[in-house]
Amino acid sequence: MTLIDEIEQLFAGRLLIGHAEAARALGFDPKSLTREGDRGAVRYRLRGKRRCYAREDLAEYLKPQTPLPAPQVRTSRISSTGAPMPR
């Protein structure tokens, strides 16, 4: 059974799950999931003061992230005066 299947099963008939359940489903320690939420990596909703998660929140978090493009490397060597340096 895949992680997505487990999450679907966990949400059966429910709109939201609690923080501990979401952490367990993702294989995280609850504190790690809190950190991910604090940095904005996973969306959560508050029910009073408690964090809850919707199916789409966890599905979005599990989507593969697009890597950032590699920085361009300068191929020419320039001295501190701006003149080209010999190779």
C-alpha positions as CSV (number, residue, x, y, z in Angstrom):
1,M,0.0,0.0,0.0
2,T,1.4,3.4,-1.0
3,L,1.6,6.4,1.3
4,I,-1.2,8.1,-0.8
5,D,-3.4,5.1,-0.3
6,E,-2.8,5.1,3.5
7,I,-3.7,8.8,3.6
8,E,-6.9,8.2,1.6
9,Q,-7.9,5.5,4.0
10,L,-7.1,7.7,7.0
11,F,-9.5,10.4,5.6
12,A,-12.3,8.0,4.9
13,G,-15.5,10.0,5.7
14,R,-13.5,12.8,7.3
15,L,-12.6,16.3,6.1
16,L,-9.8,16.9,8.5
17,I,-7.4,14.9,10.6
18,G,-5.4,15.9,13.7
19,H,-1.8,16.8,13.9
20,A,-0.6,13.6,15.5
21,E,-2.5,11.5,12.9
22,A,-1.0,13.5,10.1
23,A,2.5,13.2,11.5
24,R,2.1,9.4,11.9
25,A,0.7,9.0,8.4
26,L,3.7,10.9,6.9
27,G,6.2,9.1,9.1
28,F,7.2,12.2,10.9
29,D,7.6,13.1,14.5
30,P,4.9,15.6,15.4
31,K,7.5,18.3,16.2
32,S,9.0,17.8,12.7
33,L,5.5,18.3,11.1
34,T,5.1,21.5,13.3
35,R,8.4,22.8,11.9
36,E,7.3,22.0,8.3
37,G,4.1,23.9,8.9
38,D,5.9,26.9,10.5
39,R,8.2,27.2,7.5
40,G,5.2,27.1,5.2
41,A,6.0,23.7,3.5
42,V,2.7,22.1,4.5
43,R,-0.6,23.9,4.9
44,Y,-2.6,23.4,8.1
45,R,-5.9,24.8,9.5
46,L,-6.5,25.7,13.1
47,R,-9.4,24.3,15.1
48,G,-9.2,26.4,18.2
49,K,-5.4,26.3,18.9
50,R,-4.9,22.8,17.4
51,R,-3.5,22.1,13.9
52,C,-5.6,20.0,11.5
53,Y,-4.9,18.9,8.0
54,A,-7.1,18.4,5.0
55,R,-6.4,15.7,2.4
56,E,-5.4,18.3,-0.2
57,D,-2.9,19.9,2.2
58,L,-1.1,16.6,2.6
59,A,-1.4,15.7,-1.1
60,E,0.2,19.0,-2.0
61,Y,3.0,18.5,0.4
62,L,3.8,15.1,-1.0
63,K,4.0,16.3,-4.6
64,P,7.5,16.2,-6.1
65,Q,9.0,19.7,-5.9
66,T,10.5,21.2,-9.0
67,P,14.2,21.7,-8.5
68,L,15.6,25.2,-8.9
69,P,17.7,25.9,-12.0
70,A,21.5,25.6,-11.4
71,P,23.2,29.0,-11.1
72,Q,25.1,30.2,-14.1
73,V,28.9,29.9,-13.8
74,R,31.1,32.6,-15.2
75,T,33.5,31.2,-17.7
76,S,35.7,34.2,-18.2
77,R,38.2,35.3,-15.6
78,I,38.3,39.0,-14.8
79,S,40.8,40.7,-12.6
80,S,39.8,43.2,-9.9
81,T,40.5,46.0,-12.3
82,G,38.0,44.5,-14.8
83,A,40.7,43.4,-17.3
84,P,40.6,39.8,-18.6
85,M,43.1,37.5,-17.0
86,P,45.4,35.3,-19.0
87,R,44.6,31.6,-18.9
